[in-house]
């Protein structure tokens, strides 16, 4: 659903986007990734992508809240 809410330019930019590791916070098996950490050819805000929390559970990464 979220992917349908961003512009075609942003969708294209995500294909080559990177994450600024200096803005990522890791604690144990949980990683906090703010939208501001996304480096892409076009800007993204928290309202575009949202800040994400990833958790490593049972050998796999999941987006958690």
N, C-alpha and C positions, 0 to 999 in steps of 0.2 A: 504494500500500500504506500509506504513512504517513497519508494522509488518513482511512483506515478506522480508525486507531488513536486518533484524538482524539474527544472527546465532541461530541455535537450542539451544545452551547452554544459550544464552541470553533470549530466549523465555521461557525456563524452569525457569530461575532465576527470571523473572518478576512475576511469580506466588507467590513467597514468599518475594518479594521486599517490602521495606518500604521507607518512605520519611522522611528525616531529617528536622523536623520543624524549626530548627534554620536557615536553608538556604532558607526558603520560605518567600516571602514578600506578605502581604495582605494589601490592601487598599480598604475599602468599599466593593463592591461586586466583586472585581477583585483580583485574587491570581496569583502571579508569581512563577512558580516552575522550577528552573534550573535543567538541567540533572544531575548536580553534587550532587543534593539533593537526588537522587535515591540511596538507599543502597541495594545492591544485592550481591549474591555469585560471580558474575562476573562483571567486570567494564563496565560502560556505559559512553559515551561521548556525548557532544551536537550533534555531527554528527550522532550518533547512534539513539538517541531519540529526540533530539531537546529540546530546552527550551520551556516550555508551559505556556500559560496564560489561566486561567480559569475564566469565568465570570458567576455570578449567575443572570439569567434572567428568569423572569416569573416562579419562583419556581423551576428551574432546572439549573444544572451546564452544561456549554458548553465550549469547547476549542475554544478560540478566538485568533485573531492575533492583 
